Amino acid sequence: MTTELRRRFLLDPGVCYLNHGAFGAAPIPVFETYQRWQRELERQPTTFLTRTLEPALADARRELADYVGAGADDLAFVPNATTGVNVVARSLRLEPGDEVLSCDHEYGACDLAWRAACEARGAVYRKVGLPLPLTPEGVVEAITAGFRERTRALSMSHITSPSAAILPLDRLCAAASERGILTVVDGAHAPGQVPLDLARLGADVYTGNAHKWLVAPKGAAFLYVHPDHQRWMGSAIVSWGWSDCADLLDHSDCSFVHRSSWQGTSDPAAYLSVPAAISFHRTYLEPRHGECRQLALDARAQIAERFGCPPLLAADMVGQFVACPIPCDDPAALHDRLLARHAVEVPVFPFGGGVVVRPSFAGYNTREDLERLLAALEIELGRDRT
Ligand SMILES: Cc1ncc(COP(=O)(O)O)c(C=O)c1O
């Protein structure tokens, strides 16, 4: 389990860690960069926060923008994708009777953000049920059949949380924009797991985490907004960045990035470490993407065969993590037994009327990790190898 690459992470060497998808994990050199920034700040907080920070953040933002294929002025740092979705949901000027469309594979906290924003404005947050097993065609058909006269926005994950499915976003964005529907993408799992070219993807708004698959320290994410939509986009809080806006309601005369810049005194070290994370990812993790994806596909096939539960989605929708149905009545107890008895950390949760186990295969995972998961599942689910 402890390969050379695994030793470059801070993860407990005694645990077979198959849950990178939940919170990421930062490698030691990236974490050291993060701590260096924190020490530099604390050495002279005034100089750091009033002089050093702004140009350093602009450099980090430029590198991240390049990495995701966006213009540097079209992307602002936010602490996490949940904040990104909240900013959009609260900024969108919905009218009573308008609708925001989504699906039943979305992340729960973001569902709540949209529901709260819609309820505050008398609008409707409607979720389309996607047909299982998922296929790209099935997703496009179900979503486009769900468009209505009053659908103002389509909000979808790039890679879903409970089903770990890469959705056909380019087709969804094209179909929505043809009808004048705003596209908002929750890309929490995408940066570092799939190549991103936001300028070509066609999404109007896209939020993504650097602290998951791009291995930045916790608290590093971004919100991209196409120039056509920056005028109405607010920020998580109103602070000094808004001081140039003559009209705080309209705020079209000050830039989106500027409005999002100073968000009160906080620790910017995670944002400033993003270039180190990109560099680590390019050198050590990107080259292992194919092997990791193969492990995910093998997990999907092996679990389906050993436990008699067909896969949730088509193989071409699988990236570096995979949600596999299993015969289990008590997901929380199974999770705890896998950890306590086998030192395997893997999420197990209810989904789609059953229970799924969702192993992640990050660059530091190996085939032995997959074998250990399979052996532990066989013991705990009481099945013999067939
Ligand atoms: C699809 C999706 N969106 C949003 C989030 C939230 O990410 P964060 O906690 O970094 O805001 C997650 C977390 O796993 C997720 O899976």
Ligand as a Chemical Component Dictionary entry (heavy atoms), coordinates in Angstrom:
data_LIG
# 
_chem_comp.id                   LIG 
_chem_comp.type                 NON-POLYMER 
_chem_comp.pdbx_formal_charge   0 
_chem_comp.three_letter_code    LIG 
# 
loop_
_chem_comp_atom.comp_id 
_chem_comp_atom.atom_id 
_chem_comp_atom.alt_atom_id 
_chem_comp_atom.type_symbol 
_chem_comp_atom.charge 
_chem_comp_atom.model_Cartn_x 
_chem_comp_atom.model_Cartn_y 
_chem_comp_atom.model_Cartn_z 
_chem_comp_atom.pdbx_ordinal 
LIG C1 C1 C 0 -20.898 17.429 -6.598 1  
LIG C2 C2 C 0 -20.428 18.136 -5.358 2  
LIG N1 N1 N 0 -20.685 19.445 -5.231 3  
LIG C3 C3 C 0 -20.269 20.147 -4.173 4  
LIG C4 C4 C 0 -19.562 19.532 -3.175 5  
LIG C5 C5 C 0 -19.133 20.342 -1.997 6  
LIG O1 O1 O 0 -17.776 20.579 -2.014 7  
LIG P1 P1 P 0 -17.194 21.517 -0.869 8  
LIG O2 O2 O 0 -17.487 20.824 0.422  9  
LIG O3 O3 O 0 -15.759 21.600 -1.169 10 
LIG O4 O4 O 0 -17.923 22.803 -0.962 11 
LIG C6 C6 C 0 -19.282 18.171 -3.235 12 
LIG C7 C7 C 0 -18.529 17.522 -2.149 13 
LIG O5 O5 O 0 -18.192 16.375 -2.204 14 
LIG C8 C8 C 0 -19.731 17.463 -4.355 15 
LIG O6 O6 O 0 -19.529 16.153 -4.471 16 
# 
loop_
_chem_comp_bond.comp_id 
_chem_comp_bond.atom_id_1 
_chem_comp_bond.atom_id_2 
_chem_comp_bond.value_order 
_chem_comp_bond.pdbx_ordinal 
LIG C1 C2 SING 1  
LIG C2 N1 SING 2  
LIG C2 C8 DOUB 3  
LIG N1 C3 DOUB 4  
LIG C3 C4 SING 5  
LIG C4 C5 SING 6  
LIG C4 C6 DOUB 7  
LIG C5 O1 SING 8  
LIG O1 P1 SING 9  
LIG P1 O2 DOUB 10 
LIG P1 O3 SING 11 
LIG P1 O4 SING 12 
LIG C6 C7 SING 13 
LIG C6 C8 SING 14 
LIG C7 O5 DOUB 15 
LIG C8 O6 SING 16 
# 
